[in-house]
Amino acid sequence: MASQSPESFSFFPSEVIPQLMCSFCFEEFKEPKDLECGHTYCLECLEDYIKNISSENDLTKKLITCPECKTKTKKPESLTELKTNLALRNVLEKVVQQRQKQKSMPMCFDHEEKQMFYCETCEKMICHSCTLVDHPHPSHKWKKLVDTYKEQKKSLGVTIKEMKETSRKYLDFIRNSKYILIEINQVSERVETNICNHFEELSLTLQSNRDKLLEEVHKFRDDWTQEMEKELANATKIIMQINNERQLIKDAEVQGNPIEYVQQFTMMKDSLKDLCDIRPRQITQDFTLLHYLPKHSNISMGYLVIASKVALEFYGEFGMGLMWGLGDVGGITSSPDGLIAITESKSGKVSVWEMHHGQYNLKYYIGSHLTPLLQTIFSTQLGSFFKQQSTSCPTDIALTADGKFLVADRNHGIRLFSKTGAHETFSSDPLAKPPSHVECLAIDDQGRVYICESSLIGIYEKALHEEGYKRMFLKTLVVQAKPLKLSTDGKLMAIMIQEADEDFNHTPLKTVMEKQQIPFIMLDEDSLRGENTKVIIVYDLDVWKLLIVFEVSADANSICYDKRTGSLFVTTDSGCIDQYSITSGQFMGHLMTGLVMKPKGLTLTEGGSLLAVANTATVKLFRIKRL
């Protein structure tokens, strides 16, 4: 890697200087090596680049991808075997010779004497005669130039140290950014190849579907490439400024010329002060979370899921206070028009909340036509009486496409309510009646209803010209375990289950995974130690195929799939909101930790921009921000 800055080429035209610097270290070349595409890099920079880029197959290990133009070069046994750019090396040798030339001492124009003194009052160099005529004591304070040089050099010491640290951070940022660009292209190429291979087996009538998917991949690559190139251009500009200041100081120190040092002192000090305060941008996106999921259908042949890391920003809360406090939350859901419905298992209530002037207020309880105030008074003062009379135990809730509430009740099965809270018939078809004991339910983007009991899941659609819903499918899950929560968008379905077996490796789920070669992702190597293991099973609903199984925290209690970010949000009894990639099962981090009131349910609202998290006292709203 180079040891000198390109700004030392002061005798070259400005447009030539970039050609004499390595685009990795932004300094003059040292042992310049050419790739087959014609781009040149320092030998040490190339070695560092090859060491750090990730390779996914043997072919990429045998080739060098040019960081600039992405052209492939056959990798030799040793990088020293690459062709040396002799012309460039000869130019650099001339630069070294030119740098060694010393500048002569400036003369005083008034007295034709060497300027051996420095006037601190006027901030200029002066000769001996000037100290007697134009800059006499005591009106002027001056001292020997060599003493001023020593003082100024000492005063810049700390700033120079800070400047070097800033320079180091920007160099690291630039190197990492180049690796990110390579990774973006590798991931995009891999996904593009998978898409093309899959579509080669399909009818030519699906050509438009393939082009649309490829356009999404290219947009992902181009958007990030454009963003990174913008950041690189800015970083390059800053590093050039830093290197310019470094070289000015370094040349003055190497040459030991007090005059040049003093002349440039004020300019160097002001420039360094500004440069030391800036910091490069942090890149947090994980580009390995782009996946292609083939879809074996005669309509749509697949879709892209890009998992994005997110952060949660507190937006507000509701349900606080003695009167309006919530009970034991069983489930929570929302509607496109802003309603939020919450089931309370112990009290048997289902409360409906409505957004009004940016705040959620209790609208009514499902099944009651009393005002919210009267309902609350009765439920608090006469709670014991109602509890004896009521046998309802709602555990989950979802909103249908026509704005009705579908409630899973542990004692009464599935119950359907209108927006006003009136009870309606879910289905008049005796063959389509859902089971009486329902664990969890969900409704997808197309309005289909998914009802889960034990290892069976029924899929229902609104019946045409008939009352209620009609069962379309009754599927058997690959597990003999208790389903706890369900979330789907109609393409992917995630179910949280609890394995009660003491040894997870001997469960039916583990057997099916090994037989079908389903990937399984653990939180850590020692995580599956005994009873009550909780895992997420993810299905591709178009072909009813199990895609992946991954472990979540043992105290997980609720899930919510966000198709916009490709994420599965999971709440835990320990007060956490966790994020996982739904396609890879990768744990992407804790979005919230240490919540005082343990979260018990969550749902997306306001078009997916807000995450509503319910506990036993309130519902907290968080704005979802992509990183």
TAHU-V438615 format. One record per residue. OMEGA is omega in whole degrees, -180 to 180 (* if undefined). Layout:
BEGIN
omega
OMEGA
OMEGA
END
This chain:
BEGIN
omega
-173
-179
-179
-177
179
-180
176
179
-174
-179
177
172
-175
-179
-180
-173
180
180
-178
-179
178
-177
175
-176
178
174
-177
-176
169
-174
-178
-179
-178
168
-176
180
179
178
-173
179
173
178
-179
177
178
179
178
180
-180
-178
-171
-179
-180
178
-178
178
-176
-178
-179
178
-179
-177
174
177
-179
180
-177
-173
178
176
-179
175
179
-176
178
178
177
-179
177
179
176
-177
177
177
-174
-180
179
180
179
178
-179
177
176
179
180
179
-179
-178
-177
179
-179
177
-179
179
179
-179
175
-178
-177
-173
179
175
177
-180
-174
-177
179
179
-180
179
-178
-178
177
177
-178
177
-178
180
178
-180
-178
-172
-172
-176
-176
170
-3
-178
177
177
180
179
-179
-177
-178
177
177
178
-179
-179
-178
178
179
-178
179
-174
-178
-180
178
179
178
180
179
179
177
179
-180
-179
180
176
177
180
-178
179
-180
179
178
177
179
179
177
-179
178
-179
179
180
-180
179
180
-180
179
178
179
-180
-178
-180
-179
-176
178
-178
-173
-178
179
179
-179
-178
-179
178
-180
-179
180
180
179
178
178
179
-179
178
176
-180
-176
180
-179
177
178
180
-178
178
176
179
179
179
179
180
179
179
-179
-178
176
178
179
-179
178
179
178
-176
177
-180
-177
179
180
-180
-179
-178
180
-177
-177
-176
-180
-180
-178
180
-174
-172
-176
179
-179
-177
-179
-179
-178
-180
179
-176
-176
-176
-175
-178
178
179
176
179
-175
-176
175
-172
177
-175
174
-177
173
179
179
180
-177
-176
179
179
180
-172
176
-178
179
173
180
-180
-178
174
-178
172
179
179
-176
-177
-179
178
177
-178
-177
174
-177
-177
-170
-179
-178
176
179
-174
176
180
-180
179
-179
180
179
-179
171
177
173
179
-175
175
178
-169
-174
-178
-178
-177
169
-178
-180
-176
-176
178
179
-179
176
-179
176
178
179
-179
177
170
179
180
179
180
175
175
179
-178
-180
179
-178
180
-180
-176
179
-177
-179
-175
-177
179
-179
-179
178
-177
-175
175
-179
176
-178
-178
-179
-176
177
179
-180
-178
-180
171
178
-176
177
-174
173
-177
-176
-177
-175
180
-178
178
-178
-179
174
179
180
179
179
-179
178
180
179
179
177
180
-178
179
-176
-179
180
-180
-178
-180
-174
178
-177
-180
178
176
-176
-176
180
179
177
-178
179
-178
-172
173
-179
-177
180
175
179
179
-173
175
179
-178
177
177
178
179
175
-173
178
-180
-179
-178
169
-173
176
177
-177
-176
171
-175
-177
175
-177
-179
-175
177
-177
172
-179
177
176
177
178
178
174
-179
178
177
-179
-179
-179
-179
-177
-177
180
179
176
180
180
180
179
-180
-179
-178
-178
180
179
179
178
-177
177
175
173
-173
-176
-171
-176
-172
-176
-174
172
174
179
-179
176
173
-176
-179
164
-171
-179
-179
-177
-178
175
-176
-173
175
177
-177
173
-179
-178
-180
177
-177
-179
-179
176
-179
177
-176
-180
-178
-179
-172
169
178
-176
174
-177
178
-179
175
-178
167
-175
178
177
170
-175
-178
-180
-178
-177
175
-174
174
174
177
176
177
173
177
-175
177
-174
178
-177
180
-179
179
175
178
-178
178
180
-179
180
174
179
-177
-176
169
-175
-178
-174
167
180
180
179
174
-179
-179
177
179
*
END
